[in-house]
């Protein structure tokens, strides 16, 4: 039984730099921001820790004039994005916890179509949350992939990576090309604005039935120097400055 989510995988990098930053009673480990096209609003993705090892992580919408803060009450009700956020709607994906462990998990029959679709409103943007069965979600969610790539190209809705090699495992996988749809892509950069790693969380759904087809998590490392400004802001998260007390 396996399940991958960026909110857990990103902890691999949460000690990058100087470590945790405080904000009230929370210590923010990671903070990413993506501009919502056609608005003054920003979609944040964060991970933070509080007292007694309590963990807060997820997405929240704020206006660009507002300073980020942990706001559990207004956290968006999903784990991952399905598509590029826009000024009218954001579609997210989550799962339920029924029959999520032990014998109950293995006795259950995997279901890949949505169990429910919930609608809400946040900052005047319609939020659509697609809820899947836990087993169906986990069985379609693939393992972590790691590649070094030589070059990339970008379109309005996708990133294309070329001449990729898996240099971290014994598999030695080579890909001539890898297409990633934009939406939940994270750029990790150094002080010189050079991209050091790209983290991809991609969930593929049937466009008509919303059946969960597959999920993949990729860590992509550029072979050559690439400045972060070579990537657009559409459908891509960048590291945001963590506010201090």
N, C-alpha and C positions, 0 to 999 in steps of 0.2 A: 504494500500500500504506500503510494508516494504522492506527495503533493508539494508543489513548488509555488512560492509566492515571493515577489520582490521584497516585501516587507521583512522577510527572513533572510534572503540572500544578501541584501544590502548590508546586513550586519557584518559581513566579511570585510567591508570597507569602512566601517564606522569609526575605526581608530586611525584612519588616514588623516595625516596632519597632526594637529595638537590635541585631538581627542574631543571629549564631550564639551558642550557649552551649556551654561545654565540659563534658564528662563523661568523665573519663579521657582516652583517646586519641581519642575521638570528639567531634565538634562537632554538636550536635543543632540542626537548623534548624526543625523543626516537631514538635509533640507534641500528640496529641489523645487524649481518654479518653471511653469510653462504659461506663456501668455495665451489668453483665449482670444483667438482671432476676431477682429471686429468689435472688441469691447475694451474697456479699461480694466478688466478683471484678470486676475492671475489664479491659476490652479496650482496649489502647493501639494507636494507629497513629502511627508515627514516621518521620522521615527524618533521616539523619545522615551526616556526611562524616568520613573519617579521612585518614591519611597517604597520599600519592601518589594523591590524588583517588579513593580507594575510597569507595563509597557503600553504606550499609546502610539499608534501609527495609522496612517491613512491619508486621505485627501481632504482638502478644504479649499473653498473659494473665497478670495478676498479682493477688494479693490486695490489697484496699484498704489493708491494714496495711503493704504493701511499698512501698519507694521505687523508682521506675522506673529501670531501667538497661538499657543495650544488652546483649542476650542473644541472640546469633546462633544459638546451639544450640537455643534454644526458640522461635525465630521460627516463626509459623504458615506452612504451605506454600502460601499462595495470595496473589493480588494484590488481589482485591476480595471483598467480602461479597455473598452471594446474597440473604440474608434478615436479619431482626432476630436477633441472637444471643440464645440463651436458656440456661437453667441446665443443659440436657441436651445440646444440640448447637449447633454453629456450622458453617454451610455456606459455603464459599468457592469462588472461581473462579480458575483459572489457565490457562495454555496451554503447549504444548510448543514446542520450537525447531527441529523438523525442517522442512526446506524453508522456512526463514524469510526467505531473501533471494535476490536475483538471479534467474537463470533457473529455479532449482529452485522458487522460490515460484510463478512464473507457470505452470510446467508442472504443478504439483500441482492437484488438484481440490478445491475447498473442501468441507469437511465441517462440518456445524453441530451434529451430535449429539456427545455426549461421547466422547472417545477412551478415557477411563478414569475411574474414581471411586475415590479412595484414602481410607482411613479410618485415623485415628490418635487419640491421646488427649493432651490437654494440661490440666493442673490439674484432672483428673477430669471434663473436659468432652469429649464426643465431637466430633472434627473430621472433617468430610466435605469433601474437596477434589475438585471436578469439573474435569477436565482436558480442554481443547479443542484441536483442531488450530489451529496458528498462523494459517493463512490464513482458516479459517472464523471464528475469533475476530476477526481484524482487519477482515474485510469486513463484519461485522455491527456493528462498533463505530463509532458515529457521531461526527461532529465536535463541537467545543465550541459550546455555546449560551450566550448571555448575555442576561439580561433584567432589567429593572427591574419590580418588582411593587408593587401598591397595598396589598393585604391578603392574609391567609392564614387557613386554618382547619386544624385538626388532628383526626384520628381516631386510633384505637389503632394502626393500621398504615400510615397515609398522611398526607402533607401536601398541602393544596390551595392553590395560589397563584392570585390573581385579577387581571385587568386587567394583563397583562404586555406590555411593549414592548421590542423589541430596539433599543436606542439606540446600540449600539457598532458596528454594521455598516451597510452600505448597503441591506440587505434590507428594513428597516423592518417586520419581522414583528410582528404583534399576536396575542396569545392571550387569549381570554376567561378560560380556566381551564387550569391545568397540574396534573396529579396526579402526585405523586412517592411511591413506596413508601419507607417508612422502612427503615433498616438502615445505609447508608453515606451519611449526611448530616453535613456539618461546618459548625459555626457559628463564624464569625470575628467577634469583638467587640472594642470599644474599652475603655478604662479605666472608662467609665461603664456597662459591661455592656450597651451598645447594639449590636445586630447590624449589622455593616457589610457582611457578605457571607455568603451561604450557598453552599457547594459541594456538589454532588450527584454521586455516582457510582452509576448505576443500571444493572444488568444484568437483562434480562428473559428468563426461561427458560420453556419449555413445562412446566407443572406435572407432567405425566405422563412425557414422554419426556426432559425436561431439554435439549431442543434449544435452541440459542442463538438467540433471536429478534432481539434488538437490544440495543445498549448506548448510553447517552447520558451526557454530562458537561455539567452546567449550572452556570453562575455566576449567582446570583440576588441582586440588590441591592434592599433595601427603599426605596421612595420616601419613606416616612414613618418616624419613629423607632419602633423595636420593641425592647423589652428582651428579653434572652436568656431570662429566666425565664418568658416567655410560651410558650416551647416546653417540652415535657416532656423527660424524659431517655431515654425509650424509643426505641431505634433512632436516636439522634442523638449524634454526637460533639461535645464541646466542647474548647476549647483547655485544655491542662493546663500547670501550672507546670513549667518545665524545671529539674530539680535541678542544683545546682552541685557541684563537686568537694568 
